Amino acid sequence: MALRETTQTAEGDLFRQELVNLINLRHPLVQLAQKIDWESCEQRFGGLYKAGIGRPGHPIRLMVGLQLLKHTSNGHVLRKG
């Protein structure tokens, strides 16, 4: 699937805070996300999507992250422990 590349410009982001300033970098999910090889996930699962058919797909990182969250949380909120 051909995903749209996101580009960031200084215009329009004058009052927008960066995510890194809003989240707790010591949270277990943030640390886990930093350890995952997201490029490998995109290469591995990218071939499963076909561009131009149906509704545009969601980013592979989002889909893999949601599945991982579902698997690890087993329906419960993860707590720092």
Secondary structure, 3 states (H helix, E strand, C coil): CCCCCCCCCCCCCCCCCCHHHCCCCCCHHHHHHHHCCHHHHHHHHHCCCCCCCCCCCCCHHHHHHHHHHHHHHCCCCCCCC
